[in-house]
Amino acid sequence: MESKQNHGSPKLFHTITFGCQMNLNDSERLAGQLRTIGYEITENMEQADIILINTCCVRESAEKKIYGKIGELKRLKLVNPNLIIGVVGCMAQKDKDKILKKFPHVNLVMGTHNTHQLVELIAKLEESREPVLAVWDQAQRLAPDVPTVRKGKISAWVPIMYGCNNFCTYCIVPYVRGRERSRPLEHIINEIQQLGQDGFKEITLLGQNVNSYGKDSEEQVDFADLLRAADQVDTIARIRYMTSHPRDMNDKVIETIKNSKRICEHFHLPVQAGSDAILEGMNRGYATRYYRQLVAKIRQAVPGASLTTDLIVGFPGETEDQFQETLEFLKTVRYDAAYTFIYSQRSGTPAARYPDQVPLPTKKARLNQLMTVQNEISLAINEQLVGKSMEVLVEGPSKNDDNTLMGRTRTNKIVLWPKKGQEQAGDLVHIQIDTAQTWVLKGRLI
């Protein structure tokens, strides 16, 4: 395929990313590979020689949106027949050659286990001019590390493992991401050290279940060991991690966080439901009693820590009484914030075949009730912070006002304040909290 470089101008690529933080990091690693063969990023899709759509298939709504976007790209292909269009990631893994059949203008379909092969697949495309399907059913091994082009300059994602062994009945991730594979501890720490040298202030350790780190490794290390090693990198100011499975969060991890200097006091523990019957149907591997005890341990060990969660309403068979159990659970645990979702049937998962699927209007009504309760709790918790001084990492101007700065506390709360002096992105400042809203705190520099 002929490219612009043949005419003296640089080759350009554009990425469109759907889904989770792992997908966002995958896109950074795709960009890193393309840069090694002379491609530069462009925000203007119309100018691109390569367009990669990094896909998600966790919810049906995401799939519909992605299929719509793939269809839209046909017009660009008509204008530029040499344009390479690639569909990569989780939906590519799940739907494989179906995408090529449905969208003849797509050149490349690459699964989650093949991400590190992008350079050789592009070379194959340019040589053969034939569509390429590269989707391994399972990862043959831990993929080699590849170059990364970070989107930001303050915070960075660092994957510590890939895949998931949990097989929650509603979740497609183990089927499209494969079984758990941990990166060597030395590779992770080297990446963190390099990020510190490059000026990054904050890193987030990524995994589908970070608490399982090391279980598949011969190194005899676990997640607490990794946290302790990362905490020794003194060029990094803050360390975050996601996501933790409550079943595998243990005393050693809690104690490590308690005694650390750089690990943020924020625990994201997706509970998914507050009914034991629903948790069993989800195959979550714990009951509400265990979860409450875990929360109590965390709050005793790390006072002032924030606690957030994920919740799904309308799981197959969920009765009104079981939903009310979740509401009561929410009121007693009192999360700082909750990410709430309507259950979405995913073909290929056990729950998609369960009887007693909950009608969509019922799911929507329950979601609204859940959000109302949680928003009241979030506001009440944030109001307790009024009058306090909080350390905030400056991220930059707010979306709506260049004279207002935005940043986050160690507990992952968003803070806005009027710009005063020379605060810059990456600075650690102290903000006096004057007002509180459900999702944001407002204050002034002190």
C-alpha positions as CSV (number, residue, x, y, z in Angstrom):
1,M,0.0,0.0,0.0
2,E,1.4,3.4,-1.0
3,S,1.8,5.8,1.9
4,K,2.3,9.6,2.2
5,Q,5.9,9.0,3.1
6,N,6.6,8.2,-0.5
7,H,5.7,11.8,-1.3
8,G,8.0,13.3,1.3
9,S,5.5,13.9,4.1
10,P,5.4,11.8,7.3
11,K,3.1,8.8,7.7
12,L,0.3,9.5,10.2
13,F,-1.9,7.3,12.4
14,H,-5.0,7.9,14.4
15,T,-6.4,5.8,17.3
16,I,-10.0,5.6,18.5
17,T,-10.2,3.9,21.9
18,F,-13.3,2.5,23.7
19,G,-13.4,0.9,27.1
20,C,-11.3,0.6,30.2
21,Q,-7.9,1.9,31.3
22,M,-6.3,-1.3,30.1
23,N,-7.5,-0.5,26.6
24,L,-6.2,3.1,26.9
25,N,-2.8,1.7,27.9
26,D,-3.0,-0.8,25.0
27,S,-3.5,2.1,22.6
28,E,-0.4,3.9,24.0
29,R,1.6,0.7,23.3
30,L,0.1,0.5,19.8
31,A,1.2,4.1,19.2
32,G,4.7,3.2,20.5
33,Q,5.1,0.4,18.0
34,L,3.9,2.6,15.1
35,R,6.4,5.3,16.0
36,T,9.2,2.8,15.6
37,I,8.4,2.4,11.9
38,G,8.1,6.1,11.2
39,Y,4.4,6.9,12.0
40,E,3.4,10.0,13.9
41,I,0.1,10.5,15.6
42,T,-2.6,12.8,14.3
43,E,-5.8,14.0,15.9
44,N,-7.3,14.6,12.4
45,M,-8.7,11.3,11.3
46,E,-9.1,12.7,7.7
47,Q,-5.3,12.9,7.4
48,A,-4.4,9.5,8.7
49,D,-2.7,6.7,6.8
50,I,-3.7,4.2,9.5
51,I,-6.8,4.3,11.7
52,L,-6.9,1.8,14.6
53,I,-10.2,1.3,16.5
54,N,-9.3,-0.3,19.9
55,T,-12.6,-2.0,21.0
56,C,-14.5,-3.0,24.1
57,C,-17.2,-5.6,24.4
58,V,-18.1,-5.4,28.1
59,R,-21.5,-4.0,27.3
60,E,-23.9,-4.2,24.3
61,S,-24.1,-0.4,24.0
62,A,-20.4,-0.2,23.5
63,E,-20.5,-2.8,20.7
64,K,-23.3,-1.0,18.9
65,K,-21.3,2.3,19.1
66,I,-18.2,0.6,17.8
67,Y,-19.9,-1.1,14.9
68,G,-21.4,2.3,14.0
69,K,-17.9,3.9,14.0
70,I,-16.4,1.1,11.8
71,G,-19.2,1.7,9.3
72,E,-18.5,5.5,9.3
73,L,-14.9,4.9,8.2
74,K,-16.0,3.5,4.9
75,R,-16.3,7.0,3.5
76,L,-12.6,7.7,4.3
77,K,-11.6,4.5,2.5
78,L,-13.4,5.6,-0.6
79,V,-11.5,8.9,-0.6
80,N,-8.2,7.2,0.2
81,P,-8.1,3.5,-0.9
82,N,-4.6,3.2,0.6
83,L,-5.9,3.9,4.1
84,I,-5.3,1.0,6.5
85,I,-8.2,0.5,8.9
86,G,-7.6,-1.8,11.8
87,V,-10.0,-3.2,14.4
88,V,-8.2,-4.4,17.5
89,G,-8.8,-5.4,21.1
90,C,-11.6,-7.2,22.9
91,M,-14.4,-7.1,20.3
92,A,-11.9,-8.1,17.6
93,Q,-11.0,-11.1,19.8
94,K,-14.6,-12.0,20.3
95,D,-16.0,-11.5,16.8
96,K,-12.9,-12.4,14.8
97,D,-13.6,-12.9,11.1
98,K,-17.2,-11.7,11.5
99,I,-15.8,-8.1,11.3
100,L,-14.0,-8.7,8.0
101,K,-17.1,-10.3,6.5
102,K,-19.4,-7.4,7.6
103,F,-17.0,-4.6,6.8
104,P,-14.9,-5.3,3.7
105,H,-13.2,-1.9,4.0
106,V,-11.4,-3.2,7.2
107,N,-7.8,-4.3,6.5
108,L,-6.7,-5.7,9.9
109,V,-8.5,-7.5,12.7
110,M,-6.1,-8.1,15.7
111,G,-7.0,-9.7,18.9
112,T,-5.9,-9.0,22.5
113,H,-3.2,-11.6,22.5
114,N,-1.6,-10.2,19.3
115,T,-1.1,-6.6,20.2
116,H,2.7,-6.8,20.3
117,Q,2.7,-8.0,16.6
118,L,1.4,-4.7,15.1
119,V,4.6,-3.8,13.3
120,E,4.9,-7.2,11.5
121,L,1.2,-7.2,10.7
122,I,1.4,-3.7,9.1
123,A,4.4,-4.9,7.0
124,K,2.4,-7.9,5.9
125,L,-0.5,-5.6,4.9
126,E,1.7,-3.3,3.0
127,E,3.3,-6.2,1.1
128,S,0.2,-8.3,0.3
129,R,-2.6,-5.7,0.1
130,E,-4.8,-8.5,1.5
131,P,-6.9,-8.2,4.7
132,V,-5.1,-9.7,7.8
133,L,-6.8,-11.6,10.6
134,A,-4.5,-12.1,13.6
135,V,-6.4,-13.5,16.6
136,W,-4.9,-16.2,18.8
137,D,-7.5,-18.1,20.8
138,Q,-5.1,-18.1,23.8
139,A,-2.0,-16.2,24.7
140,Q,0.9,-18.4,23.8
141,R,3.1,-16.7,26.5
142,L,3.5,-13.4,28.2
143,A,3.8,-10.9,25.4
144,P,7.1,-9.0,25.2
145,D,7.2,-5.4,26.3
146,V,6.9,-2.9,23.5
147,P,7.6,0.9,23.2
148,T,4.9,3.2,24.7
149,V,3.8,6.7,23.7
150,R,2.1,8.3,26.7
151,K,-0.8,10.6,26.1
152,G,-0.3,12.6,29.3
153,K,2.8,13.9,31.1
154,I,1.7,13.7,34.7
155,S,0.0,10.4,35.3
156,A,0.8,7.0,33.6
157,W,-0.6,3.5,33.5
158,V,1.7,0.6,34.2
159,P,0.3,-2.9,33.4
160,I,1.4,-5.5,35.9
161,M,-0.5,-8.4,34.5
162,Y,-2.9,-9.4,31.7
163,G,-6.0,-11.6,31.7
164,C,-8.4,-12.9,34.4
165,N,-9.1,-16.2,36.1
166,N,-12.3,-15.3,37.9
167,F,-15.0,-16.1,35.4
168,C,-17.8,-14.0,36.9
169,T,-20.9,-15.2,35.2
170,Y,-21.7,-11.8,33.7
171,C,-18.3,-10.9,32.4
172,I,-16.7,-11.5,29.0
173,V,-13.2,-10.4,30.0
174,P,-11.6,-13.9,30.7
175,Y,-12.8,-15.0,27.3
176,V,-11.3,-12.1,25.4
177,R,-8.3,-11.3,27.6
178,G,-7.3,-14.9,28.5
179,R,-5.9,-16.3,31.7
180,E,-3.8,-14.3,34.1
181,R,-0.2,-13.6,33.1
182,S,2.1,-11.5,35.4
183,R,4.9,-9.3,34.2
184,P,8.3,-9.8,35.9
185,L,8.6,-7.5,38.9
186,E,11.9,-6.2,37.6
187,H,10.3,-5.1,34.3
188,I,7.5,-3.2,36.2
189,I,9.9,-1.4,38.5
190,N,12.2,-0.5,35.6
191,E,9.2,1.0,33.8
192,I,8.2,3.0,37.0
193,Q,11.7,4.3,37.5
194,Q,11.9,5.4,33.8
195,L,8.5,7.2,34.2
196,G,9.9,9.0,37.3
197,Q,13.0,10.1,35.4
198,D,10.7,11.3,32.6
199,G,8.9,13.6,35.0
200,F,5.7,11.6,35.7
201,K,4.4,12.2,39.2
202,E,1.8,9.5,39.5
203,I,1.4,5.9,38.2
204,T,-1.5,3.5,38.3
205,L,-0.7,-0.2,38.4
206,L,-3.2,-2.0,36.0
207,G,-4.6,-5.5,36.0
208,Q,-8.0,-7.1,35.8
209,N,-7.4,-8.3,39.3
210,V,-4.2,-6.8,40.7
211,N,-4.5,-8.8,43.9
212,S,-3.7,-12.0,41.9
213,Y,-0.4,-10.6,40.7
214,G,2.4,-13.2,40.9
215,K,0.2,-16.2,41.4
216,D,1.2,-17.6,38.0
217,S,4.9,-16.5,38.4
218,E,8.0,-18.5,39.4
219,E,9.3,-15.4,41.2
220,Q,7.6,-16.1,44.5
221,V,6.3,-12.5,44.7
222,D,2.8,-11.2,45.3
223,F,1.0,-7.9,44.9
224,A,2.1,-6.6,48.4
225,D,5.7,-7.3,47.4
226,L,5.2,-5.3,44.2
227,L,3.6,-2.4,46.1
228,R,6.5,-2.3,48.5
229,A,9.0,-2.3,45.7
230,A,7.2,0.5,43.8
231,D,6.9,2.6,47.0
232,Q,10.7,2.7,47.1
233,V,10.9,4.7,43.7
234,D,11.4,8.1,45.2
235,T,10.9,10.0,41.9
236,I,7.2,9.1,41.9
237,A,4.9,11.0,44.2
238,R,1.8,8.8,44.0
239,I,1.0,5.2,43.3
240,R,-2.5,4.0,42.5
241,Y,-3.8,0.6,41.4
242,M,-6.8,-1.0,39.8
243,T,-8.8,-3.1,40.0
244,S,-8.9,-5.1,43.2
245,H,-11.1,-8.2,43.6
246,P,-12.5,-8.2,47.1
247,R,-12.0,-11.9,47.5
248,D,-8.2,-11.6,47.1
249,M,-7.6,-8.4,49.0
250,N,-5.6,-9.5,52.0
251,D,-4.1,-8.3,55.3
252,K,-0.6,-8.1,53.8
253,V,-1.7,-5.7,51.1
254,I,-3.7,-3.5,53.6
255,E,-0.7,-3.4,55.9
256,T,1.7,-2.5,53.1
257,I,-0.6,0.4,52.1
258,K,-0.8,1.5,55.7
259,N,3.0,1.7,56.1
260,S,3.7,3.1,52.6
261,K,4.6,6.7,51.7
262,R,3.4,6.9,48.1
263,I,0.5,4.5,47.8
264,C,-2.7,6.5,47.8
265,E,-5.4,6.0,50.4
266,H,-8.0,5.0,47.9
267,F,-9.5,1.5,47.8
268,H,-11.6,0.6,44.8
269,L,-13.4,-2.7,45.7
270,P,-16.1,-3.6,43.2
271,V,-18.8,-5.4,45.2
272,Q,-21.3,-5.6,42.2
273,A,-24.3,-6.4,44.5
274,G,-25.4,-6.3,48.1
275,S,-27.4,-9.5,48.0
276,D,-25.7,-12.8,48.8
277,A,-28.0,-14.7,46.4
278,I,-27.0,-12.4,43.5
279,L,-23.3,-12.5,44.5
280,E,-23.5,-16.3,44.3
281,G,-25.2,-16.2,40.9
282,M,-22.5,-13.8,39.7
283,N,-19.8,-16.3,41.0
284,R,-18.1,-13.5,42.9
285,G,-16.6,-15.8,45.5
286,Y,-17.5,-13.9,48.6
287,A,-20.6,-13.0,50.7
288,T,-21.7,-9.6,52.0
289,R,-20.5,-10.5,55.6
290,Y,-16.9,-11.1,54.4
291,Y,-17.0,-7.8,52.4
292,R,-18.2,-5.8,55.4
293,Q,-15.4,-7.3,57.5
294,L,-12.9,-6.4,54.8
295,V,-14.1,-2.8,54.7
296,A,-13.9,-2.6,58.5
297,K,-10.3,-3.8,58.4
298,I,-9.4,-1.2,55.8
299,R,-11.0,1.7,57.7
300,Q,-9.3,0.7,60.9
301,A,-5.9,0.3,59.3
302,V,-6.1,3.4,57.0
303,P,-8.3,6.0,58.6
304,G,-9.5,8.6,56.2
305,A,-9.2,6.3,53.2
306,S,-11.8,6.7,50.4
307,L,-13.7,3.6,49.3
308,T,-15.4,3.3,45.9
309,T,-17.1,0.4,44.1
310,D,-18.9,-0.9,41.1
311,L,-22.5,-2.0,41.2
312,I,-24.7,-3.9,38.7
313,V,-28.5,-3.7,38.8
314,G,-30.9,-6.1,37.1
315,F,-28.7,-9.2,37.1
316,P,-30.9,-12.2,35.9
317,G,-33.4,-13.2,38.5
318,E,-32.8,-10.2,40.7
319,T,-36.0,-9.7,42.7
320,E,-37.3,-6.4,44.2
321,D,-36.3,-7.7,47.7
322,Q,-32.8,-8.5,46.5
323,F,-32.5,-5.1,45.0
324,Q,-33.6,-3.6,48.3
325,E,-30.8,-5.6,50.0
326,T,-28.3,-3.8,47.7
327,L,-29.8,-0.4,48.6
328,E,-29.5,-1.2,52.4
329,F,-25.9,-2.5,51.8
330,L,-25.1,0.8,50.1
331,K,-26.5,2.8,53.0
332,T,-24.5,0.9,55.6
333,V,-21.1,0.6,53.8
334,R,-21.3,4.3,52.6
335,Y,-19.0,4.5,49.6
336,D,-17.4,7.8,48.6
337,A,-18.5,7.0,45.1
338,A,-20.0,4.1,43.1
339,Y,-19.9,3.4,39.4
340,T,-23.3,2.0,38.6
341,F,-24.3,-0.1,35.6
342,I,-27.3,-1.8,34.2
343,Y,-26.7,-5.6,33.6
344,S,-26.0,-6.2,29.9
345,Q,-26.3,-9.7,28.4
346,R,-22.9,-10.7,26.9
347,S,-23.1,-13.6,24.4
348,G,-20.7,-16.3,25.5
349,T,-21.1,-15.7,29.2
350,P,-23.1,-18.0,31.5
351,A,-25.5,-15.3,32.8
352,A,-26.6,-14.5,29.2
353,R,-28.3,-17.9,29.2
354,Y,-29.9,-17.5,32.6
355,P,-33.7,-17.4,32.8
356,D,-35.6,-14.6,34.4
357,Q,-33.8,-11.8,32.6
358,V,-35.0,-8.5,34.2
359,P,-37.0,-6.2,31.9
360,L,-35.1,-3.0,30.8
361,P,-37.7,-0.6,32.3
362,T,-37.2,-2.3,35.7
363,K,-33.4,-2.1,35.4
364,K,-33.6,1.6,34.6
365,A,-35.9,2.3,37.5
366,R,-33.5,0.4,39.9
367,L,-30.5,2.2,38.5
368,N,-32.1,5.6,39.2
369,Q,-33.0,4.6,42.8
370,L,-29.4,3.4,43.3
371,M,-27.9,6.5,42.0
372,T,-30.1,8.7,44.1
373,V,-29.1,6.9,47.3
374,Q,-25.4,6.9,46.4
375,N,-25.4,10.6,45.4
376,E,-26.8,11.5,48.8
377,I,-24.1,9.5,50.5
378,S,-21.3,10.9,48.3
379,L,-22.5,14.5,49.0
380,A,-22.6,13.9,52.8
381,I,-19.1,12.4,52.8
382,N,-17.7,15.3,50.8
383,E,-19.4,17.9,53.0
384,Q,-17.4,16.5,55.9
385,L,-14.2,17.7,54.1
386,V,-15.3,21.4,54.0
387,G,-12.8,23.5,56.0
388,K,-10.0,20.9,55.6
389,S,-6.7,21.3,53.8
390,M,-6.0,18.6,51.2
391,E,-2.9,17.8,49.1
392,V,-3.8,18.0,45.5
393,L,-1.9,17.0,42.4
394,V,-2.5,19.6,39.7
395,E,-3.7,18.1,36.5
396,G,-4.3,21.3,34.5
397,P,-7.0,23.8,33.7
398,S,-10.6,22.7,34.1
399,K,-12.6,21.8,31.0
400,N,-14.8,24.9,31.2
401,D,-12.5,27.7,32.5
402,D,-8.7,28.2,31.9
403,N,-8.6,30.4,35.0
404,T,-9.8,27.4,37.2
405,L,-7.4,24.6,37.9
406,M,-8.3,20.9,38.5
407,G,-6.6,18.2,40.4
408,R,-7.1,15.2,42.6
409,T,-6.5,14.4,46.2
410,R,-4.7,11.2,47.3
411,T,-8.2,9.8,47.9
412,N,-9.0,10.4,44.3
413,K,-11.5,13.3,44.8
414,I,-11.6,16.0,42.1
415,V,-10.9,19.5,43.3
416,L,-11.4,22.8,41.5
417,W,-9.9,26.1,42.6
418,P,-9.2,29.6,41.0
419,K,-5.7,29.8,39.5
420,K,-3.4,31.8,41.7
421,G,0.3,32.3,41.1
422,Q,2.4,29.8,39.2
423,E,0.7,26.5,39.8
424,Q,1.5,24.1,37.0
425,A,0.4,20.6,36.0
426,G,2.4,18.1,38.1
427,D,2.7,20.4,41.2
428,L,1.6,19.2,44.6
429,V,-0.4,22.0,46.3
430,H,-2.6,22.3,49.3
431,I,-6.2,23.4,48.8
432,Q,-8.6,24.6,51.5
433,I,-11.9,23.1,50.8
434,D,-14.7,25.7,50.9
435,T,-17.7,23.9,49.2
436,A,-18.6,20.3,48.4
437,Q,-20.7,18.8,45.7
438,T,-21.5,15.2,44.9
439,W,-18.6,14.6,42.5
440,V,-16.3,17.6,43.1
441,L,-14.8,19.7,45.8
442,K,-14.1,23.4,45.4
443,G,-11.6,25.5,47.3
444,R,-8.6,27.9,47.3
445,L,-4.9,27.6,47.3
446,I,-3.2,28.0,50.7
